[in-house]
């Protein structure tokens, strides 16, 4: 069996050395230019892909903040709330309220600790679980609503003076739908929450 030797194709020669050299250089230049264009195009596509990912993440970015007020329906009532000021839903994985750095298990324990309040049925006190909730963009959730009346007046006045103070911390950890997570004390009113790899539900959550 005869095996023909592999044929190597060479650029055509004109017989003129200077012209052959010029053609070889031109072919080399075109090859290098094509390689550079391919590399630039590939990097451009990568940057576009990264930009698209960042755009999608930005359009699903949550930002959970602390909110408080002392009026409700034109009546004295202290509201302690969390609200999502971002543009994507927030999965609240951990929620801890502390008073003088001590975690408070629920609203009744908190009001007794901070303000010496003894609960009476019919005083209008309302509170909600926050840990484990999904807060849509623009939504607010009151974790405490404390109206002022004859039974609550002394405790109400004390809390009203301390609802924005170094004594009260609201530590939260929440994630976006893409599991990008942030954590920190939202009573610091920071526009730059701390990024974390993930959130772990707290065993000392503020709940019912």
Secondary structure, DSSP 8 states (H G I E B T S, - for coil): --------------S-HHHHHHHHHHHHHHHHHHHHHHHHHHHHHHHHHHHHHHHHHHTT---EEEEEEEEETTEEEEEEEEEE-SSS-EEEEEEEEEETTEE--SHHHHHHHHH-----TTS--B----TT-EE-TT-EEEEEEEE-STTTHHHHHHHHHHSSSTTEEEEEEEE-TT--EEEEEGGG--SS-EEES-----TT----
